[in-house]
Every structure is written in structure tokens, then in C-alpha cells.
Amino acid sequence: MKKSFAILVALCLFAVAPAAAQLDWGIKAGVNLSEKPSKIDDVKNGTGWFVGPTAKVVLPIVGLGVEANILYSRYESEIMGKDVTRQTIDVPLFLRYELSLPVVNKFLEPFIAAGPQWSWNIGDKQFSLDYGDYKVKESNLSLNLGAGIIILDHVQVHANYNIALGKTSDYENGVEGAIDYFTRKSKTNTWQISVAYMF
């Protein structure tokens, strides 16, 4: 009986949630601080930026919510003396928890967020270096972990660490078939700092 009652309560909450949820949308922009690709030497970490629309749905009392973004991202770095620029469309999806604090809640509201990100390369996919080629994957999946703060209900500042879940690029040294030919598969993780304005 207790189990049936718990299930009934859960169903009622799910039924009421969409009506009680608050939908906000806005514009997000920020900077990419990429780490050096793993297993590749002679790399200078680069910076980049991203921009795009964002939307979130949050249950006011519970504090749980979902945030979705569609971002144009640009990553710049120097690999073996050559400038490499990656351009992607990123779709991060966050599960959020907003902490409601007494007194300061109207001015400052901290939150934590985590979730998957899908990225598609829309720029150059191969770069010729002095001793080989650097090839970027057409798409990849990653995980975001971060936290932030909401200021005056409209401005959202977010710091995030993006962890690649698979290889993001290959470095092929020399000509295939040659004695000194080898391929190194690498991953690139990225720190991101963003500011969003919610309308």
C-alpha cells in the first residue's frame, strides 16, 4: 500500500511540474581555455570563444531544472608552430540544481550543473604540419561539470570543465607506409567561462 501511494504521489508531481516550472531563455557567450591535446608535443594552449541561445526550465520550489544551449564555438591553438582553428556547433544539455538561500536569494543564487555535450565540426578537419597532419574528428561527445551564480534573476555567470569522452583528433606523423610513420590519437579537455543574460 505504501509503495502504491508513493508511486501515486510521484505521478502527481510529474503532472503538476510542467505547469509550475519556470521557462527562461536568453543569450550566452564566453571563452574557451583549451588544454593541450594529449599525446601531442609542442603545443601552445590557445583560447577561443562561443556564443548562442540558451534556455532553462526550473521547478521553483525544488530547484531542479534543465538547461539547453546551441552554441557556435571557436578553438584556437598552436601545434608545432602552426595555427590551428577548430569551429564547432556545440549542444550542451545540463541538469541543474539551484540553491535557494534565505535573504540573498533575490540578489544571488548559486547553482551546480552537469550533463552531456554533443559537438559537430563545421570548419577545417585537417591541418598540414611540418612533419605530418593533424586531423579533427567530425563529431564528439563530452561531459560538462560546473557551477555558477545567478545575479538579480537575469545574469548568469558559469564556470565549466568539459571532459572529452573519446578521441577528438589524430596526429599522423610522416607518410603512411614509411618506417617512421605513426598515428597518435588525442583528447582535448576545455575550461569554459560564460555569461548569459536571461530575458
Secondary structure, DSSP 8 states (H G I E B T S, - for coil): -HHHHHHHHHHHHHHHHHHH-EEEEEEEEEEEEE---TT--SEE--EEEEEEEEEEEE-TTT-EEEEEE-EEEEEEEEETTEEEEEEEEEEEEEEEEE---TTGGGTEEEEEEEEEEEEEE-S--EEEETTEEEEE-SEEEEEEEEEEEEETTTEEEEEEEEEESS--EEEEES-TTSTT-EEEEE---EEEEEEEEE-
